[in-house]
Amino acid sequence: MEQILVKSYPKLAAKARLKFDKVRGKHLLLLPEKVVVMNETAASILILCDGSLAVHSIVEKIRDSLQADTESMETESLPNLKTMEADILEFLQEMVDQGWVVIP
């Protein structure tokens, strides 16, 4: 399997589609013969996986979004950037290994 790096430009595989289910109030990853219910964080990452952003840019956008959500809170409550990067890389690697995300 291909190794994902911070300079990689991930995108959803052609067979995968991300859709918001209004009934469940959750994002679904639609695959042939399979539906995966995604949590908010996973969906936020996958929405950004369109092949135009490198992983490091995805990490920055997620962190910026978290900062905006926690403006009234201390920024120390946010995860360390390197920790976030490692977690997002690990998640994306799992998605690549499953064949749901590709590195063009």
N, C-alpha and C positions, 0 to 999 in steps of 0.2 A: 504494500500500500504506500501511497505517496505521503511524505512527511509534510505537515503544514508548518509554515514559518511565519514570523511577524510581517515579512515582506510579501507573503502570498496574497492573492486576490481571490478569495473563495466566492463561489456562487452556488445556488441551489442546483442540484442535478436536474436534467431535463425531465426526468420522471417524477420529480417532486414539485408540489405546489403548496404554498402557505395560504391558508384561508382563515378568516375570523368567523367563528360560529356564534351568531347572536344568541342562540338558545342557551348554549353552555357558557357564553361569555368568555370563551377561550380561543386561542389560535390553534388550528389543526394543521399538521403537516400531512398532506394527502399524497399517498404513494400507491402504486399498483397493488391492489389487494390488501392495503394496510392504511390505517389512519392513526396518527400519533398525536395525542393531546399534549400541547407544549405549555410549559409554564411561562409567565410573563418575561422572565429574563431570557430564556431560550428563544422565544419569539422575537424579542427585541434584537437579539444577535442575528437571527436568520433573516429578518426583514432587511438588514444591512448587507446581507450576502448576495449582492447582485453582480459581482464581478468587477465593479468600478472602484471599490475601496480595498486597500490593503488591511490586513489584520490589525496593524498598529493604529490605523485610522478608525476602525470599528471600535477598538478599545477606547480611544479618545472620545468618540461620540457617545458610547455607553456611559463613560465616566462623566461627561458633560451633562448628560441627561440625569444621572444620579445627583449631581451637584445642584441642578435646577430644582429637583424634587426635594432636596434637603437644604435649601437656601437658608431656612430659618435655624437649621441645626449647625453644629460645629463641623467644619470640613474634616476634622480628625475622625469623625465617625464613618467617613468614606474608606473603602478598602484602598490599600496601597496600590499604586499604578502597576507595579511589577506583579503583584499578587493577582490583580484583575487580568493582566495580560496572560499570565500562566493559566488561570482558570478558563479564560476564553479560548486560548490555544488548545487546552485539553478537551473542552467541549467540541470545538470545531474538528479536532482530530478524530473524535468519536463519530461525528457526523460524516466525515470523509470515509472512515473505516466501514460505516454502515452503507456507504454509497449514496447518501442523501445530499451531500455537498461535494462539489468537485473543485479542483484547482486547475483552471485552464492553462 
